[in-house]
Structure formats: C-alpha cells, structure tokens
C-alpha cells in the first residue's frame, strides 16, 4: 500500500502567530466567520504552553498556533510567524509511518520517539530534513 492509498485529504495547515486575538479577528473578517465557527484552546487550556484556534476555511482548517511557554517555543523551533506545518488525514498512521520510513523519511523532532495517541487521534510528525524542509503531520482520527 502506498501513500496515495493512505492519504484521505488535507486535514489542516498549521500557522504560527504572535498575537492570537489579532489573528483570529483578522481571519473572522477575511472569511466572514462568527465566534461559534472557531474552536479555541487558550493558554489556560494547555497549561500555559500555547494557544490554538481552529478556523474552518474552504473544507479544511487553519490551525493558528501561538507558542507561549519557553518549552513549547523550543519544541517548535521558535519559528517566526507563518506556515509551520501541513497535516494530512490518513487511514492508518502506523502504516503511513512505515511506508515513509521505507522511503527514508523518519519521524521528526516533535514525535521523534513514536506516534502520539491522544485517545481521539493518533499523530506523527515527519522530520523536515527528510521532506525537503516541510514539516508534515500525519493524523489518524478515531472520530
């Protein structure tokens, strides 16, 4: 089975922001969205690590990410504002990782020790050194 058979669709694009409130207001204005259209995780929800906003646009999501804690900034490489990663929904994340490893693509710095299972989703990040500089997230949803 190849990756073409494992990928279901583009799931989201992760975008680093420095000011979550300002960024959310901008996207609400650009795409005519209401508060209830946007799913938010505040710094309080993440134990102070960061804030997230999931914004539906054209059948996919923009995942706005504001790293706050020093640990989260270090984990993400303290990137400047802009696109951080692209995520693909896959049928089977373990199989997708295996296929990628056969191609010489290894897990990246965020999930370098294995696939992360939240209970609702399984995810893995591929090492950008093996993907032409692009951080790719593979997501298997149990929902």
C-alpha positions as CSV (number, residue, x, y, z in Angstrom):
1,X,0.0,0.0,0.0
2,X,1.4,3.4,-1.0
3,X,0.9,6.8,0.5
4,X,-1.6,7.6,-2.3
5,X,-3.9,5.0,-0.9
6,X,-3.4,6.0,2.8
7,X,-4.0,9.8,2.5
8,X,-7.6,10.7,2.8
9,X,-7.3,14.5,2.5
10,X,-5.5,17.6,3.6
11,X,-6.6,18.0,7.3
12,X,-5.2,21.4,8.2
13,X,-2.4,23.9,7.8
14,X,-0.6,25.0,11.0
15,X,0.2,28.7,11.1
16,X,2.4,30.3,13.8
17,X,1.0,33.7,15.2
18,X,2.4,36.1,17.7
19,X,-0.9,37.6,18.7
20,X,-3.8,35.1,18.8
21,X,-6.6,37.7,19.4
22,X,-5.5,39.9,16.5
23,X,-5.0,36.9,14.2
24,X,-8.4,35.4,15.0
25,X,-10.1,38.8,14.4
26,X,-8.3,39.1,11.0
27,X,-9.5,35.6,9.9
28,X,-13.0,36.2,11.1
29,X,-13.1,39.4,9.0
30,X,-11.5,37.8,5.9
31,X,-13.7,34.7,5.8
32,X,-17.0,36.1,7.4
33,X,-16.8,33.9,10.4
34,X,-18.5,34.1,13.8
35,X,-17.1,33.2,17.2
36,X,-19.0,29.9,17.2
37,X,-17.3,28.9,13.9
38,X,-13.9,28.9,15.6
39,X,-12.7,26.3,18.1
40,X,-10.3,27.8,20.6
41,X,-7.8,26.3,23.1
42,X,-6.5,29.1,25.3
43,X,-3.2,29.1,27.2
44,X,-5.3,28.1,30.3
45,X,-6.5,25.0,28.4
46,X,-2.9,24.0,27.6
47,X,-1.4,24.6,31.0
48,X,0.3,27.8,29.7
49,X,2.1,26.1,26.8
50,X,0.3,27.9,24.0
51,X,-2.9,28.9,22.4
52,X,-4.7,27.4,19.4
53,X,-7.5,28.4,17.1
54,X,-9.0,26.1,14.6
55,X,-10.6,28.1,11.7
56,X,-12.7,26.3,9.0
57,X,-11.9,27.6,5.5
58,X,-13.0,26.0,2.3
59,X,-13.4,22.5,3.6
60,X,-10.1,22.4,5.6
61,X,-8.9,24.1,8.7
62,X,-6.3,26.7,9.5
63,X,-4.7,25.8,12.9
64,X,-3.4,29.0,14.4
65,X,-0.6,28.3,16.9
66,X,0.7,30.8,19.5
67,X,3.6,29.3,21.4
68,X,3.8,30.8,24.8
69,X,5.9,28.7,27.2
70,X,9.7,28.5,26.7
71,X,9.3,24.7,26.3
72,X,6.7,25.0,23.6
73,X,8.7,27.6,21.8
74,X,11.8,25.4,21.9
75,X,9.8,22.3,20.8
76,X,8.5,24.2,17.7
77,X,11.9,25.7,17.0
78,X,10.6,29.2,18.0
79,X,9.6,29.9,14.4
80,X,8.6,33.3,13.0
81,X,5.0,33.9,12.1
82,X,4.0,31.9,9.1
83,X,3.2,28.4,7.9
84,X,4.6,25.9,10.3
85,X,3.3,22.5,9.0
86,X,0.7,20.8,6.8
87,X,-1.3,17.9,8.1
88,X,-2.8,15.0,6.2
89,X,-5.6,12.8,7.4
90,X,-4.6,9.2,6.8
91,X,-6.4,5.9,7.1
92,X,-3.7,4.2,9.3
93,X,-0.9,6.3,10.8
94,X,1.2,3.4,11.7
95,X,1.2,2.1,8.2
96,X,1.8,5.6,6.8
97,X,4.9,6.0,9.1
98,X,6.1,2.6,8.0
99,X,5.7,3.5,4.3
100,X,7.6,6.8,4.9
101,X,10.4,5.0,6.8
102,X,10.8,2.7,3.8
103,X,11.3,5.8,1.7
104,X,14.0,7.1,4.2
105,X,11.7,9.6,5.9
106,X,11.8,9.4,9.7
107,X,9.7,10.8,12.5
108,X,10.5,14.4,13.3
109,X,11.6,16.4,16.3
110,X,8.1,16.7,17.7
111,X,7.2,13.0,17.7
112,X,10.7,11.5,17.2
113,X,10.0,8.9,19.9
114,X,6.9,7.4,18.2
115,X,3.3,8.1,17.3
116,X,1.4,10.2,19.8
117,X,-2.1,8.9,20.7
118,X,-4.5,11.3,22.3
119,X,-7.3,8.8,22.6
120,X,-9.3,10.6,19.8
121,X,-6.5,10.9,17.3
122,X,-3.1,9.5,16.6
123,X,-0.5,11.8,15.1
124,X,3.1,11.7,13.9
125,X,5.4,14.4,12.5
126,X,7.9,13.7,9.8
127,X,11.4,15.1,10.0
128,X,11.7,18.2,7.8
129,X,15.3,17.2,7.0
130,X,13.8,14.2,5.1
131,X,10.9,16.0,3.4
132,X,12.6,18.9,1.7
133,X,12.2,21.3,4.6
134,X,8.4,20.9,5.1
135,X,7.1,19.8,8.5
136,X,4.4,17.2,7.7
137,X,1.9,15.9,10.2
138,X,0.1,12.6,9.7
139,X,-3.2,12.3,11.6
140,X,-5.5,9.3,12.0
141,X,-8.8,10.2,13.5
142,X,-10.8,7.8,15.6
143,X,-13.9,10.0,15.4
